[in-house]
């Protein structure tokens, strides 16, 4: 499986961006998907995750109410809609996958995911 994130860019604080992560292969609908981010000088951290069916979603406290994760299994793509962006959201955003059902106790753990795609840079200016 190969993942390719896109949609990053430069936006002013308060603005919006939508990130996309396209996956190769024919079994995307059986993957739990996650978004993580890594700011300069910081460790990679959890942003959001979504279950295979999209019935369950999970968010970091810092993005709740501002970001929305969704997926389109017909297009093999997971999205991250980011609204009310803040300077502190500036980071490289990565998508990741794991085959099978989401495990709520593990979904925020970077080690739970099987593989990652190259990131996309989001820069929020003041």
Secondary structure as a PSIPRED ss2 file (coil, helix, strand):
# PSIPRED VFORMAT (PSIPRED V4.0)

   1 X C   1.000  0.000  0.000
   2 X C   1.000  0.000  0.000
   3 X E   0.000  0.000  1.000
   4 X E   0.000  0.000  1.000
   5 X E   0.000  0.000  1.000
   6 X E   0.000  0.000  1.000
   7 X C   1.000  0.000  0.000
   8 X C   1.000  0.000  0.000
   9 X E   0.000  0.000  1.000
  10 X E   0.000  0.000  1.000
  11 X E   0.000  0.000  1.000
  12 X E   0.000  0.000  1.000
  13 X C   1.000  0.000  0.000
  14 X C   1.000  0.000  0.000
  15 X C   1.000  0.000  0.000
  16 X C   1.000  0.000  0.000
  17 X E   0.000  0.000  1.000
  18 X E   0.000  0.000  1.000
  19 X E   0.000  0.000  1.000
  20 X E   0.000  0.000  1.000
  21 X E   0.000  0.000  1.000
  22 X E   0.000  0.000  1.000
  23 X E   0.000  0.000  1.000
  24 X C   1.000  0.000  0.000
  25 X C   1.000  0.000  0.000
  26 X C   1.000  0.000  0.000
  27 X C   1.000  0.000  0.000
  28 X H   0.000  1.000  0.000
  29 X H   0.000  1.000  0.000
  30 X H   0.000  1.000  0.000
  31 X E   0.000  0.000  1.000
  32 X E   0.000  0.000  1.000
  33 X E   0.000  0.000  1.000
  34 X E   0.000  0.000  1.000
  35 X E   0.000  0.000  1.000
  36 X E   0.000  0.000  1.000
  37 X E   0.000  0.000  1.000
  38 X E   0.000  0.000  1.000
  39 X C   1.000  0.000  0.000
  40 X C   1.000  0.000  0.000
  41 X C   1.000  0.000  0.000
  42 X C   1.000  0.000  0.000
  43 X C   1.000  0.000  0.000
  44 X C   1.000  0.000  0.000
  45 X E   0.000  0.000  1.000
  46 X E   0.000  0.000  1.000
  47 X E   0.000  0.000  1.000
  48 X E   0.000  0.000  1.000
  49 X E   0.000  0.000  1.000
  50 X E   0.000  0.000  1.000
  51 X C   1.000  0.000  0.000
  52 X C   1.000  0.000  0.000
  53 X C   1.000  0.000  0.000
  54 X C   1.000  0.000  0.000
  55 X C   1.000  0.000  0.000
  56 X C   1.000  0.000  0.000
  57 X E   0.000  0.000  1.000
  58 X E   0.000  0.000  1.000
  59 X E   0.000  0.000  1.000
  60 X C   1.000  0.000  0.000
  61 X C   1.000  0.000  0.000
  62 X C   1.000  0.000  0.000
  63 X C   1.000  0.000  0.000
  64 X C   1.000  0.000  0.000
  65 X C   1.000  0.000  0.000
  66 X C   1.000  0.000  0.000
  67 X E   0.000  0.000  1.000
  68 X E   0.000  0.000  1.000
  69 X E   0.000  0.000  1.000
  70 X E   0.000  0.000  1.000
  71 X E   0.000  0.000  1.000
  72 X E   0.000  0.000  1.000
  73 X H   0.000  1.000  0.000
  74 X H   0.000  1.000  0.000
  75 X H   0.000  1.000  0.000
  76 X C   1.000  0.000  0.000
  77 X E   0.000  0.000  1.000
  78 X E   0.000  0.000  1.000
  79 X E   0.000  0.000  1.000
  80 X E   0.000  0.000  1.000
  81 X E   0.000  0.000  1.000
  82 X E   0.000  0.000  1.000
  83 X C   1.000  0.000  0.000
  84 X C   1.000  0.000  0.000
  85 X C   1.000  0.000  0.000
  86 X C   1.000  0.000  0.000
  87 X H   0.000  1.000  0.000
  88 X H   0.000  1.000  0.000
  89 X H   0.000  1.000  0.000
  90 X C   1.000  0.000  0.000
  91 X E   0.000  0.000  1.000
  92 X E   0.000  0.000  1.000
  93 X E   0.000  0.000  1.000
  94 X E   0.000  0.000  1.000
  95 X E   0.000  0.000  1.000
  96 X E   0.000  0.000  1.000
  97 X E   0.000  0.000  1.000
  98 X E   0.000  0.000  1.000
  99 X E   0.000  0.000  1.000
 100 X C   1.000  0.000  0.000
 101 X C   1.000  0.000  0.000
 102 X C   1.000  0.000  0.000
 103 X C   1.000  0.000  0.000
 104 X C   1.000  0.000  0.000
 105 X C   1.000  0.000  0.000
 106 X C   1.000  0.000  0.000
 107 X C   1.000  0.000  0.000
 108 X C   1.000  0.000  0.000
 109 X C   1.000  0.000  0.000
 110 X H   0.000  1.000  0.000
 111 X H   0.000  1.000  0.000
 112 X H   0.000  1.000  0.000
 113 X C   1.000  0.000  0.000
 114 X C   1.000  0.000  0.000
 115 X E   0.000  0.000  1.000
 116 X E   0.000  0.000  1.000
 117 X C   1.000  0.000  0.000
 118 X E   0.000  0.000  1.000
 119 X C   1.000  0.000  0.000
 120 X E   0.000  0.000  1.000
 121 X E   0.000  0.000  1.000
 122 X E   0.000  0.000  1.000
 123 X E   0.000  0.000  1.000
 124 X E   0.000  0.000  1.000
 125 X E   0.000  0.000  1.000
 126 X C   1.000  0.000  0.000
